Amino acid sequence: MANPNELADLASSTQINEVDIAIVGGAMAGATLALGLAELAKQQASIGADAPIKIALIEAHKPSNEHPGFDARSIAISHGSIFELKQLGLWQHLDPLATPISNIHVSDRGHFGMTELNSESLHLPYLGQVVELEAVGNKLFSLLEKSDIALYCPSRLHSVEARIDSQLLTLEDGQQISAKLVVAADGVNSKVRQAFKQPLEQVEFGQSAIIANIHTEQPHAGWAYERFTQTGPLALLPMADNKGDSRLSLVWALPPEEAERLLTAPKSEFIDKLQQAFGYRAGRFVDVGNRFSYPLTLSYMPRPIYHRTVFLGNAAQTLHPIAGQGFNLGLRDVVCLIEVLKQVLANPEGQAGKDVGSSELTHLFLERRKTDRQGTMNSIEFLVRGFSNDYWPLVVGRNLGLRLLSWFPPLKAPVARRAMGWNQGE
């Protein structure tokens, strides 16, 4: 990292790039927002706006399996999120990389509760889709490089200086960007949040997650699984077949000491333990790829806005992966911000008459995201606490709930809609 004196010398001889919106962090949320805003700028230009919005994106890493946001993980994109990505003009580029989820099986290990959700019974082509982050990262960055976005990558943020009518961002190489609005999409350890000394609340679950790709003897046929065990939830997502090889993406919540042990255990031991915990609904597990682990916490900013600054995605909230809602919630942040920007820019005077970093915009975003954001975080915490607990009234209650969904199919519709990212509320 350059020292402050070197940066001062560089800055004094560097022209400041003035933009309307500077996005810090170019993983899923940041890249999606940048491309959505680039499309908005095109729409402005097409209707003759005097000054379409100018966007800059700052990202420290090129996409690779070393990228913290575009690594070896897979994520589930809900039906509702796919609708939003289509509206942004992005899904057509990601669709070839995706594997449909046709069925979801939910069970409680050692108890009688289980239920299924099926796309066919809901008259849908799929319940969601699974994508591998590294492949998605490469595709999104190829689109960014072809756009009119000022892309600073690889480049790291050094500091942010709050000004009355802008924010001044200085990069580690001395380049400077002046922005009317800064969007922090730089993850749970957001440098923007730290620079402004904004609080972050954290809830520890006492669990660590092991993630890996599992190879199975039989085809997955589009099934996804959520299995609740005594140590925590275990999820398997269908992945694209690789040379005829059926693969599932694993997220397995365990006590930290057990996760650490299994992370380096021989493959045969790991597979045996996983098979014992999960059962044989997906057939026999025959191999496992590289294993990774990270601690599970709920981290969130009580107030994800600041002067001329909006926080979204993992910078605003990082969820337990129990229901696969992390990116889906972050995408709703992205969509909301774009809608708010459209509203602020839609005035007779054009963009020159409106300030995209105004308190009007940041507070409108905060208000519109409050219900969905808080409701989703509460639901995730309830699931984690409720299904990682052997207190017998909770065990009976949750298993009766799962059984009722199986016995009375009409009850599945609202559950399925929420799982697919609909009815979230703003």
Secondary structure, DSSP 8 states (H G I E B T S, - for coil): ---HHHHHHHHHTS--EEEEEEEE--SHHHHHHHHHHHHHHHHHHHTT-SS---EEEE-S--SSTT-SSSSS-EEEEEHHHHHHHHHTT-HHHHGGG-EEE-EEEEEETTSS-EEEEETTTTT-S-SEEEEEHHHHHHHHHHHHHHSSSEEE-S--EEEEEE-SS-EEEEETTS-EEEEEEEEE-S-TT-HHHHHTT---EEEEEEEEEEEEEEEESS--TTEEEEEEETTEEEEEEE---BTTBEEEEEEEEE-HHHHHHHHSS-HHHHHHHHHHHH-STT--EEEE---EEEEEEEEE-SS-EETTEEE-GGGTEE--GGGS-HHHHHHHHHHHHHHHHHHHH-STT-GGGS-TTSHHHHHHHHHHHHHHHHHHHHHHHHHHHHHS---HHHHHHHHHHHHHHHH-GGGHHHHHHHHTT-S---
